[in-house]
Amino acid sequence: MNISIGAELSNKMSRQNLPLNALRAFETAPRHCHLRLAADELGVIHGAASRQVKPLELVLGGELFDRSHNHLALMSAG
């Protein structure tokens, strides 16, 4: 994501105004430890689940997940 677009998106959102889909993806992904399985539960494709978490990470100011090849784990910020 372009940094200027990310900063603009972050400025438009606040912690009180987080997208519901971002919160749903954030809640679902750690339970499955895999974005693909979370995407299946949410009824979206893997890339969409990943993109839904990105606005939340922008608002909170850091990555929420440690993403490895076949595993997903919460970071301290998550």
N, CA, C and O atoms as a CHARMM CRD file, in Angstrom:
* protein
*
  312
    1    1 MET  N      0.85000  -1.18400   0.00000 PROA 1      0.00000
    2    1 MET  CA     0.00000   0.00000   0.00000 PROA 1      0.00000
    3    1 MET  C      0.88700   1.23500   0.00000 PROA 1      0.00000
    4    1 MET  O      1.86800   1.29500   0.74100 PROA 1      0.00000
    5    2 ASN  N      0.56300   2.18300  -0.79400 PROA 2      0.00000
    6    2 ASN  CA     1.29300   3.43000  -0.86000 PROA 2      0.00000
    7    2 ASN  C      1.23600   4.11600   0.50000 PROA 2      0.00000
    8    2 ASN  O      0.16900   4.17500   1.11000 PROA 2      0.00000
    9    3 ILE  N      2.36500   4.63800   0.98900 PROA 3      0.00000
   10    3 ILE  CA     2.42200   5.24200   2.31900 PROA 3      0.00000
   11    3 ILE  C      1.49000   6.43300   2.42800 PROA 3      0.00000
   12    3 ILE  O      0.81800   6.59400   3.44800 PROA 3      0.00000
   13    4 SER  N      1.43100   7.27500   1.39900 PROA 4      0.00000
   14    4 SER  CA     0.55300   8.44300   1.47400 PROA 4      0.00000
   15    4 SER  C     -0.91700   8.03100   1.52600 PROA 4      0.00000
   16    4 SER  O     -1.71700   8.66600   2.21200 PROA 4      0.00000
   17    5 ILE  N     -1.27200   6.96700   0.80100 PROA 5      0.00000
   18    5 ILE  CA    -2.64400   6.46100   0.86000 PROA 5      0.00000
   19    5 ILE  C     -2.91400   5.88700   2.23800 PROA 5      0.00000
   20    5 ILE  O     -3.99200   6.10100   2.79300 PROA 5      0.00000
   21    6 GLY  N     -1.95900   5.16100   2.80100 PROA 6      0.00000
   22    6 GLY  CA    -2.11900   4.59100   4.13600 PROA 6      0.00000
   23    6 GLY  C     -2.27100   5.66500   5.18500 PROA 6      0.00000
   24    6 GLY  O     -3.10300   5.53100   6.08300 PROA 6      0.00000
   25    7 ALA  N     -1.48800   6.73300   5.09700 PROA 7      0.00000
   26    7 ALA  CA    -1.58800   7.83000   6.05700 PROA 7      0.00000
   27    7 ALA  C     -2.92600   8.53200   5.91900 PROA 7      0.00000
   28    7 ALA  O     -3.54600   8.89600   6.91900 PROA 7      0.00000
   29    8 GLU  N     -3.37600   8.72400   4.68300 PROA 8      0.00000
   30    8 GLU  CA    -4.67300   9.35700   4.44500 PROA 8      0.00000
   31    8 GLU  C     -5.79800   8.50400   5.03400 PROA 8      0.00000
   32    8 GLU  O     -6.70800   9.02700   5.67800 PROA 8      0.00000
   33    9 LEU  N     -5.73200   7.19200   4.80900 PROA 9      0.00000
   34    9 LEU  CA    -6.73700   6.28300   5.35400 PROA 9      0.00000
   35    9 LEU  C     -6.72500   6.31900   6.86800 PROA 9      0.00000
   36    9 LEU  O     -7.78200   6.34000   7.50000 PROA 9      0.00000
   37   10 SER  N     -5.53700   6.32600   7.45400 PROA 10     0.00000
   38   10 SER  CA    -5.40700   6.35900   8.90400 PROA 10     0.00000
   39   10 SER  C     -5.97700   7.64900   9.48300 PROA 10     0.00000
   40   10 SER  O     -6.60100   7.63200  10.54400 PROA 10     0.00000
   41   11 ASN  N     -5.76700   8.76500   8.79200 PROA 11     0.00000
   42   11 ASN  CA    -6.29000  10.03900   9.26400 PROA 11     0.00000
   43   11 ASN  C     -7.81000  10.08300   9.23700 PROA 11     0.00000
   44   11 ASN  O     -8.42200  10.76100  10.06300 PROA 11     0.00000
   45   12 LYS  N     -8.42800   9.37100   8.30100 PROA 12     0.00000
   46   12 LYS  CA    -9.88100   9.37800   8.18000 PROA 12     0.00000
   47   12 LYS  C    -10.55400   8.50700   9.23400 PROA 12     0.00000
   48   12 LYS  O    -11.74000   8.67500   9.51600 PROA 12     0.00000
   49   13 MET  N     -9.80900   7.58600   9.81200 PROA 13     0.00000
   50   13 MET  CA   -10.38500   6.66000  10.78400 PROA 13     0.00000
   51   13 MET  C     -9.85800   6.97200  12.17300 PROA 13     0.00000
   52   13 MET  O     -8.77300   7.53100  12.33600 PROA 13     0.00000
   53   14 SER  N    -10.62000   6.61300  13.13700 PROA 14     0.00000
   54   14 SER  CA   -10.17100   6.69900  14.51700 PROA 14     0.00000
   55   14 SER  C    -10.50700   5.37900  15.18700 PROA 14     0.00000
   56   14 SER  O    -11.15800   4.52200  14.59000 PROA 14     0.00000
   57   15 ARG  N    -10.07300   5.21600  16.40200 PROA 15     0.00000
   58   15 ARG  CA   -10.36700   3.97000  17.11100 PROA 15     0.00000
   59   15 ARG  C    -11.86700   3.78700  17.32700 PROA 15     0.00000
   60   15 ARG  O    -12.34000   2.65600  17.44400 PROA 15     0.00000
   61   16 GLN  N    -12.61600   4.88000  17.38100 PROA 16     0.00000
   62   16 GLN  CA   -14.06200   4.78000  17.54700 PROA 16     0.00000
   63   16 GLN  C    -14.76600   4.50200  16.22900 PROA 16     0.00000
   64   16 GLN  O    -15.95600   4.18700  16.22800 PROA 16     0.00000
   65   17 ASN  N    -14.06400   4.61000  15.10800 PROA 17     0.00000
   66   17 ASN  CA   -14.68000   4.49900  13.79200 PROA 17     0.00000
   67   17 ASN  C    -13.98800   3.42300  12.95000 PROA 17     0.00000
   68   17 ASN  O    -13.68600   3.64900  11.77900 PROA 17     0.00000
   69   18 LEU  N    -13.74200   2.26500  13.54200 PROA 18     0.00000
   70   18 LEU  CA   -13.06500   1.18400  12.82800 PROA 18     0.00000
   71   18 LEU  C    -14.05700   0.41400  11.96800 PROA 18     0.00000
   72   18 LEU  O    -15.20600   0.22400  12.36600 PROA 18     0.00000
   73   19 PRO  N    -13.62300  -0.02900  10.79600 PROA 19     0.00000
   74   19 PRO  CA   -14.50300  -0.81100   9.92700 PROA 19     0.00000
   75   19 PRO  C    -14.86500  -2.15000  10.58500 PROA 19     0.00000
   76   19 PRO  O    -13.99500  -2.84700  11.10700 PROA 19     0.00000
   77   20 LEU  N    -16.12300  -2.49000  10.55500 PROA 20     0.00000
   78   20 LEU  CA   -16.59300  -3.73000  11.16800 PROA 20     0.00000
   79   20 LEU  C    -15.92800  -4.94800  10.53800 PROA 20     0.00000
   80   20 LEU  O    -15.58200  -5.89100  11.25000 PROA 20     0.00000
   81   21 ASN  N    -15.74200  -4.95100   9.22100 PROA 21     0.00000
   82   21 ASN  CA   -15.09000  -6.09000   8.57100 PROA 21     0.00000
   83   21 ASN  C    -13.66300  -6.27900   9.05900 PROA 21     0.00000
   84   21 ASN  O    -13.19400  -7.41100   9.17700 PROA 21     0.00000
   85   22 ALA  N    -12.97000  -5.18700   9.34400 PROA 22     0.00000
   86   22 ALA  CA   -11.60400  -5.28700   9.87000 PROA 22     0.00000
   87   22 ALA  C    -11.61900  -5.95300  11.24200 PROA 22     0.00000
   88   22 ALA  O    -10.77300  -6.79800  11.53300 PROA 22     0.00000
   89   23 LEU  N    -12.56100  -5.58000  12.06800 PROA 23     0.00000
   90   23 LEU  CA   -12.66100  -6.17900  13.40000 PROA 23     0.00000
   91   23 LEU  C    -13.05100  -7.65500  13.31900 PROA 23     0.00000
   92   23 LEU  O    -12.54000  -8.47800  14.07900 PROA 23     0.00000
   93   24 ARG  N    -13.94600  -7.98500  12.40600 PROA 24     0.00000
   94   24 ARG  CA   -14.33900  -9.39200  12.23300 PROA 24     0.00000
   95   24 ARG  C    -13.15600 -10.22900  11.76300 PROA 24     0.00000
   96   24 ARG  O    -12.93500 -11.33000  12.26700 PROA 24     0.00000
   97   25 ALA  N    -12.39900  -9.71700  10.80700 PROA 25     0.00000
   98   25 ALA  CA   -11.23000 -10.45100  10.31500 PROA 25     0.00000
   99   25 ALA  C    -10.18400 -10.59400  11.40700 PROA 25     0.00000
  100   25 ALA  O     -9.56300 -11.64900  11.53700 PROA 25     0.00000
  101   26 PHE  N     -9.98300  -9.53900  12.19600 PROA 26     0.00000
  102   26 PHE  CA    -9.02000  -9.59500  13.28900 PROA 26     0.00000
  103   26 PHE  C     -9.43500 -10.62200  14.34200 PROA 26     0.00000
  104   26 PHE  O     -8.58500 -11.31700  14.89700 PROA 26     0.00000
  105   27 GLU  N    -10.70100 -10.71900  14.61100 PROA 27     0.00000
  106   27 GLU  CA   -11.19600 -11.67700  15.61000 PROA 27     0.00000
  107   27 GLU  C    -11.11900 -13.10600  15.09500 PROA 27     0.00000
  108   27 GLU  O    -10.81400 -14.02200  15.85900 PROA 27     0.00000
  109   28 THR  N    -11.38500 -13.30500  13.83500 PROA 28     0.00000
  110   28 THR  CA   -11.45600 -14.64300  13.25000 PROA 28     0.00000
  111   28 THR  C    -10.08000 -15.25200  12.98000 PROA 28     0.00000
  112   28 THR  O     -9.86900 -16.43600  13.24100 PROA 28     0.00000
  113   29 ALA  N     -9.16400 -14.47700  12.47300 PROA 29     0.00000
  114   29 ALA  CA    -7.86300 -14.99900  12.03400 PROA 29     0.00000
  115   29 ALA  C     -7.07100 -15.71600  13.12900 PROA 29     0.00000
  116   29 ALA  O     -6.57200 -16.81100  12.86900 PROA 29     0.00000
  117   30 PRO  N     -6.92800 -15.16900  14.32400 PROA 30     0.00000
  118   30 PRO  CA    -6.13800 -15.87400  15.33900 PROA 30     0.00000
  119   30 PRO  C     -6.76700 -17.19400  15.80600 PROA 30     0.00000
  120   30 PRO  O     -6.05700 -18.11700  16.20400 PROA 30     0.00000
  121   31 ARG  N     -8.07700 -17.27500  15.75600 PROA 31     0.00000
  122   31 ARG  CA    -8.72500 -18.53200  16.15300 PROA 31     0.00000
  123   31 ARG  C     -8.34300 -19.66900  15.21900 PROA 31     0.00000
  124   31 ARG  O     -8.23800 -20.81900  15.64600 PROA 31     0.00000
  125   32 HSD  N     -8.13700 -19.35300  13.95600 PROA 32     0.00000
  126   32 HSD  CA    -7.78500 -20.37500  12.96700 PROA 32     0.00000
  127   32 HSD  C     -6.27500 -20.47700  12.75100 PROA 32     0.00000
  128   32 HSD  O     -5.79900 -21.44700  12.16200 PROA 32     0.00000
  129   33 CYS  N     -5.52600 -19.49000  13.22100 PROA 33     0.00000
  130   33 CYS  CA    -4.07200 -19.41800  13.01500 PROA 33     0.00000
  131   33 CYS  C     -3.70500 -19.45000  11.53000 PROA 33     0.00000
  132   33 CYS  O     -2.59900 -19.84800  11.16200 PROA 33     0.00000
  133   34 HSD  N     -4.64100 -19.02800  10.68900 PROA 34     0.00000
  134   34 HSD  CA    -4.37000 -19.02900   9.24800 PROA 34     0.00000
  135   34 HSD  C     -5.40000 -18.11300   8.58400 PROA 34     0.00000
  136   34 HSD  O     -6.59800 -18.23800   8.83500 PROA 34     0.00000
  137   35 LEU  N     -4.93400 -17.19700   7.74100 PROA 35     0.00000
  138   35 LEU  CA    -5.85800 -16.26700   7.08100 PROA 35     0.00000
  139   35 LEU  C     -6.77900 -16.96500   6.08900 PROA 35     0.00000
  140   35 LEU  O     -7.92200 -16.54100   5.91600 PROA 35     0.00000
  141   36 ARG  N     -6.31300 -18.02100   5.43600 PROA 36     0.00000
  142   36 ARG  CA    -7.17000 -18.71700   4.47100 PROA 36     0.00000
  143   36 ARG  C     -8.37600 -19.33300   5.17700 PROA 36     0.00000
  144   36 ARG  O     -9.49700 -19.25700   4.67300 PROA 36     0.00000
  145   37 LEU  N     -8.15100 -19.94500   6.34500 PROA 37     0.00000
  146   37 LEU  CA    -9.26300 -20.55100   7.09100 PROA 37     0.00000
  147   37 LEU  C    -10.19800 -19.47700   7.63600 PROA 37     0.00000
  148   37 LEU  O    -11.41400 -19.66300   7.67200 PROA 37     0.00000
  149   38 ALA  N     -9.62600 -18.35800   8.05700 PROA 38     0.00000
  150   38 ALA  CA   -10.45400 -17.24400   8.51000 PROA 38     0.00000
  151   38 ALA  C    -11.28200 -16.70300   7.34900 PROA 38     0.00000
  152   38 ALA  O    -12.45900 -16.38200   7.51600 PROA 38     0.00000
  153   39 ALA  N    -10.67100 -16.60300   6.18300 PROA 39     0.00000
  154   39 ALA  CA   -11.38300 -16.12700   4.99800 PROA 39     0.00000
  155   39 ALA  C    -12.54600 -17.04600   4.65600 PROA 39     0.00000
  156   39 ALA  O    -13.62800 -16.58400   4.29400 PROA 39     0.00000
  157   40 ASP  N    -12.31600 -18.36200   4.77300 PROA 40     0.00000
  158   40 ASP  CA   -13.40200 -19.31600   4.52700 PROA 40     0.00000
  159   40 ASP  C    -14.57700 -19.05600   5.46100 PROA 40     0.00000
  160   40 ASP  O    -15.73100 -19.05900   5.03100 PROA 40     0.00000
  161   41 GLU  N    -14.28300 -18.83100   6.73800 PROA 41     0.00000
  162   41 GLU  CA   -15.35400 -18.55700   7.70700 PROA 41     0.00000
  163   41 GLU  C    -16.08000 -17.25800   7.38200 PROA 41     0.00000
  164   41 GLU  O    -17.30000 -17.17100   7.52500 PROA 41     0.00000
  165   42 LEU  N    -15.33800 -16.25900   6.94800 PROA 42     0.00000
  166   42 LEU  CA   -15.93100 -14.95700   6.64600 PROA 42     0.00000
  167   42 LEU  C    -16.61300 -14.90700   5.28400 PROA 42     0.00000
  168   42 LEU  O    -17.33800 -13.96000   4.97700 PROA 42     0.00000
  169   43 GLY  N    -16.37500 -15.93500   4.47000 PROA 43     0.00000
  170   43 GLY  CA   -16.98800 -15.97700   3.14900 PROA 43     0.00000
  171   43 GLY  C    -16.31400 -15.07000   2.14300 PROA 43     0.00000
  172   43 GLY  O    -16.95900 -14.56700   1.22300 PROA 43     0.00000
  173   44 VAL  N    -15.00000 -14.85600   2.31500 PROA 44     0.00000
  174   44 VAL  CA   -14.22700 -14.03400   1.38500 PROA 44     0.00000
  175   44 VAL  C    -12.98000 -14.81300   0.96900 PROA 44     0.00000
  176   44 VAL  O    -12.69000 -15.87600   1.51900 PROA 44     0.00000
  177   45 ILE  N    -12.24600 -14.27500  -0.00900 PROA 45     0.00000
  178   45 ILE  CA   -10.99900 -14.93400  -0.40300 PROA 45     0.00000
  179   45 ILE  C     -9.87800 -14.50000   0.54300 PROA 45     0.00000
  180   45 ILE  O    -10.00300 -13.51800   1.27300 PROA 45     0.00000
  181   46 HSD  N     -8.78000 -15.26100   0.50800 PROA 46     0.00000
  182   46 HSD  CA    -7.64200 -15.01600   1.39200 PROA 46     0.00000
  183   46 HSD  C     -7.15600 -13.56600   1.32500 PROA 46     0.00000
  184   46 HSD  O     -6.94100 -12.93100   2.35800 PROA 46     0.00000
  185   47 GLY  N     -6.98800 -13.05400   0.12400 PROA 47     0.00000
  186   47 GLY  CA    -6.49600 -11.68700  -0.04300 PROA 47     0.00000
  187   47 GLY  C     -7.42100 -10.64900   0.56200 PROA 47     0.00000
  188   47 GLY  O     -6.96400  -9.63900   1.09600 PROA 47     0.00000
  189   48 ALA  N     -8.70900 -10.89400   0.48000 PROA 48     0.00000
  190   48 ALA  CA    -9.67900  -9.96000   1.06000 PROA 48     0.00000
  191   48 ALA  C     -9.57200  -9.94200   2.57600 PROA 48     0.00000
  192   48 ALA  O     -9.65900  -8.87800   3.18900 PROA 48     0.00000
  193   49 ALA  N     -9.38600 -11.09900   3.18600 PROA 49     0.00000
  194   49 ALA  CA    -9.24100 -11.15800   4.64400 PROA 49     0.00000
  195   49 ALA  C     -7.99500 -10.38700   5.07700 PROA 49     0.00000
  196   49 ALA  O     -8.02400  -9.65400   6.06500 PROA 49     0.00000
  197   50 SER  N     -6.92300 -10.55400   4.34700 PROA 50     0.00000
  198   50 SER  CA    -5.68500  -9.83500   4.65200 PROA 50     0.00000
  199   50 SER  C     -5.88100  -8.32900   4.49800 PROA 50     0.00000
  200   50 SER  O     -5.42600  -7.55400   5.33900 PROA 50     0.00000
  201   51 ARG  N     -6.55600  -7.91400   3.42600 PROA 51     0.00000
  202   51 ARG  CA    -6.80600  -6.48700   3.19300 PROA 51     0.00000
  203   51 ARG  C     -7.77400  -5.89800   4.22100 PROA 51     0.00000
  204   51 ARG  O     -7.72100  -4.69900   4.49500 PROA 51     0.00000
  205   52 GLN  N     -8.64000  -6.70600   4.78400 PROA 52     0.00000
  206   52 GLN  CA    -9.56500  -6.20500   5.79200 PROA 52     0.00000
  207   52 GLN  C     -8.84500  -5.87200   7.09200 PROA 52     0.00000
  208   52 GLN  O     -9.27900  -4.98800   7.83000 PROA 52     0.00000
  209   53 VAL  N     -7.76100  -6.56300   7.37700 PROA 53     0.00000
  210   53 VAL  CA    -7.00100  -6.32000   8.60600 PROA 53     0.00000
  211   53 VAL  C     -6.12500  -5.06900   8.46800 PROA 53     0.00000
  212   53 VAL  O     -5.83500  -4.40900   9.46600 PROA 53     0.00000
  213   54 LYS  N     -5.70600  -4.74100   7.26000 PROA 54     0.00000
  214   54 LYS  CA    -4.77200  -3.63900   7.03500 PROA 54     0.00000
  215   54 LYS  C     -5.25800  -2.30000   7.59300 PROA 54     0.00000
  216   54 LYS  O     -4.46100  -1.61800   8.23700 PROA 54     0.00000
  217   55 PRO  N     -6.51400  -1.87300   7.39100 PROA 55     0.00000
  218   55 PRO  CA    -6.94700  -0.59300   7.97000 PROA 55     0.00000
  219   55 PRO  C     -6.84600  -0.57900   9.49600 PROA 55     0.00000
  220   55 PRO  O     -6.53000   0.45100  10.09100 PROA 55     0.00000
  221   56 LEU  N     -7.10700  -1.69900  10.11000 PROA 56     0.00000
  222   56 LEU  CA    -6.99500  -1.79500  11.56100 PROA 56     0.00000
  223   56 LEU  C     -5.53700  -1.60700  11.98700 PROA 56     0.00000
  224   56 LEU  O     -5.25500  -0.91400  12.96500 PROA 56     0.00000
  225   57 GLU  N     -4.62000  -2.22300  11.25300 PROA 57     0.00000
  226   57 GLU  CA    -3.20000  -2.06000  11.55400 PROA 57     0.00000
  227   57 GLU  C     -2.76200  -0.61200  11.35700 PROA 57     0.00000
  228   57 GLU  O     -1.94200  -0.10400  12.12300 PROA 57     0.00000
  229   58 LEU  N     -3.29500   0.05000  10.34700 PROA 58     0.00000
  230   58 LEU  CA    -2.95400   1.45700  10.10900 PROA 58     0.00000
  231   58 LEU  C     -3.43900   2.34600  11.24500 PROA 58     0.00000
  232   58 LEU  O     -2.70400   3.22200  11.70200 PROA 58     0.00000
  233   59 VAL  N     -4.65400   2.13400  11.70200 PROA 59     0.00000
  234   59 VAL  CA    -5.20900   2.95300  12.77900 PROA 59     0.00000
  235   59 VAL  C     -4.44500   2.72600  14.07400 PROA 59     0.00000
  236   59 VAL  O     -4.17500   3.67000  14.81700 PROA 59     0.00000
  237   60 LEU  N     -4.09800   1.47500  14.34200 PROA 60     0.00000
  238   60 LEU  CA    -3.41800   1.15000  15.59500 PROA 60     0.00000
  239   60 LEU  C     -1.90800   1.36200  15.52500 PROA 60     0.00000
  240   60 LEU  O     -1.22700   1.34300  16.55100 PROA 60     0.00000
  241   61 GLY  N     -1.39000   1.56300  14.32500 PROA 61     0.00000
  242   61 GLY  CA     0.00400   1.94100  14.18000 PROA 61     0.00000
  243   61 GLY  C      1.01400   0.81800  14.15200 PROA 61     0.00000
  244   61 GLY  O      2.17300   1.03400  14.50700 PROA 61     0.00000
  245   62 GLY  N      0.62000  -0.36500  13.74600 PROA 62     0.00000
  246   62 GLY  CA     1.59400  -1.44300  13.63300 PROA 62     0.00000
  247   62 GLY  C      0.95200  -2.74800  13.22200 PROA 62     0.00000
  248   62 GLY  O     -0.27100  -2.88400  13.21300 PROA 62     0.00000
  249   63 GLU  N      1.80200  -3.71400  12.88100 PROA 63     0.00000
  250   63 GLU  CA     1.29800  -5.02100  12.47900 PROA 63     0.00000
  251   63 GLU  C      0.72600  -5.75500  13.68800 PROA 63     0.00000
  252   63 GLU  O      1.27900  -5.69800  14.78600 PROA 63     0.00000
  253   64 LEU  N     -0.37900  -6.43800  13.46700 PROA 64     0.00000
  254   64 LEU  CA    -1.04000  -7.17900  14.53000 PROA 64     0.00000
  255   64 LEU  C     -0.70500  -8.66000  14.50100 PROA 64     0.00000
  256   64 LEU  O     -0.82900  -9.35000  15.51300 PROA 64     0.00000
  257   65 PHE  N     -0.27400  -9.15600  13.32600 PROA 65     0.00000
  258   65 PHE  CA     0.00300 -10.57900  13.16900 PROA 65     0.00000
  259   65 PHE  C      1.42100 -10.80100  12.67100 PROA 65     0.00000
  260   65 PHE  O      1.95900 -10.00300  11.90400 PROA 65     0.00000
  261   66 ASP  N      2.00800 -11.88700  13.11600 PROA 66     0.00000
  262   66 ASP  CA     3.24400 -12.40100  12.53800 PROA 66     0.00000
  263   66 ASP  C      2.79200 -13.41500  11.49800 PROA 66     0.00000
  264   66 ASP  O      2.27700 -14.48000  11.83700 PROA 66     0.00000
  265   67 ARG  N      2.98800 -13.07700  10.23700 PROA 67     0.00000
  266   67 ARG  CA     2.51500 -13.92300   9.14100 PROA 67     0.00000
  267   67 ARG  C      3.68100 -14.73900   8.59800 PROA 67     0.00000
  268   67 ARG  O      4.62400 -14.18200   8.03600 PROA 67     0.00000
  269   68 SER  N      3.62000 -16.03700   8.76200 PROA 68     0.00000
  270   68 SER  CA     4.61500 -16.90400   8.14400 PROA 68     0.00000
  271   68 SER  C      3.90700 -17.72700   7.07000 PROA 68     0.00000
  272   68 SER  O      2.70700 -17.56100   6.85100 PROA 68     0.00000
  273   69 HSD  N      4.63200 -18.59800   6.41100 PROA 69     0.00000
  274   69 HSD  CA     4.09700 -19.31900   5.24500 PROA 69     0.00000
  275   69 HSD  C      2.77600 -20.03100   5.54000 PROA 69     0.00000
  276   69 HSD  O      1.80700 -19.83700   4.80700 PROA 69     0.00000
  277   70 ASN  N      2.71300 -20.82500   6.56100 PROA 70     0.00000
  278   70 ASN  CA     1.49900 -21.59700   6.84100 PROA 70     0.00000
  279   70 ASN  C      0.95000 -21.36200   8.23600 PROA 70     0.00000
  280   70 ASN  O      0.22300 -22.20300   8.76700 PROA 70     0.00000
  281   71 HSD  N      1.28700 -20.23700   8.83100 PROA 71     0.00000
  282   71 HSD  CA     0.85600 -20.00700  10.20800 PROA 71     0.00000
  283   71 HSD  C      0.67400 -18.51400  10.45100 PROA 71     0.00000
  284   71 HSD  O      1.32700 -17.68000   9.82400 PROA 71     0.00000
  285   72 LEU  N     -0.21100 -18.20400  11.35700 PROA 72     0.00000
  286   72 LEU  CA    -0.49200 -16.83000  11.71800 PROA 72     0.00000
  287   72 LEU  C     -0.49000 -16.76600  13.23800 PROA 72     0.00000
  288   72 LEU  O     -1.12600 -17.59400  13.89000 PROA 72     0.00000
  289   73 ALA  N      0.21200 -15.80300  13.80600 PROA 73     0.00000
  290   73 ALA  CA     0.24800 -15.65000  15.26500 PROA 73     0.00000
  291   73 ALA  C      0.09500 -14.17800  15.60900 PROA 73     0.00000
  292   73 ALA  O      0.55000 -13.30700  14.86800 PROA 73     0.00000
  293   74 LEU  N     -0.54800 -13.90600  16.73900 PROA 74     0.00000
  294   74 LEU  CA    -0.69600 -12.54100  17.19000 PROA 74     0.00000
  295   74 LEU  C      0.64900 -12.00000  17.66100 PROA 74     0.00000
  296   74 LEU  O      1.41500 -12.70400  18.32000 PROA 74     0.00000
  297   75 MET  N      0.92400 -10.77200  17.32500 PROA 75     0.00000
  298   75 MET  CA     2.09400 -10.08100  17.85400 PROA 75     0.00000
  299   75 MET  C      1.66800  -9.39100  19.14000 PROA 75     0.00000
  300   75 MET  O      0.48700  -9.41500  19.48800 PROA 75     0.00000
  301   76 SER  N      2.58800  -8.78600  19.84100 PROA 76     0.00000
  302   76 SER  CA     2.26500  -8.13300  21.11000 PROA 76     0.00000
  303   76 SER  C      1.22100  -7.02700  20.92800 PROA 76     0.00000
  304   76 SER  O      0.38600  -6.81500  21.80700 PROA 76     0.00000
  305   77 ALA  N      1.26500  -6.32700  19.80100 PROA 77     0.00000
  306   77 ALA  CA     0.27300  -5.27900  19.53100 PROA 77     0.00000
  307   77 ALA  C     -1.13400  -5.85300  19.36200 PROA 77     0.00000
  308   77 ALA  O     -2.12400  -5.19100  19.67300 PROA 77     0.00000
  309   78 GLY  N     -1.21200  -7.10700  18.85900 PROA 78     0.00000
  310   78 GLY  CA    -2.49500  -7.75300  18.65100 PROA 78     0.00000
  311   78 GLY  C     -3.08800  -8.21900  19.94800 PROA 78     0.00000
  312   78 GLY  O     -4.17800  -8.79100  19.95900 PROA 78     0.00000
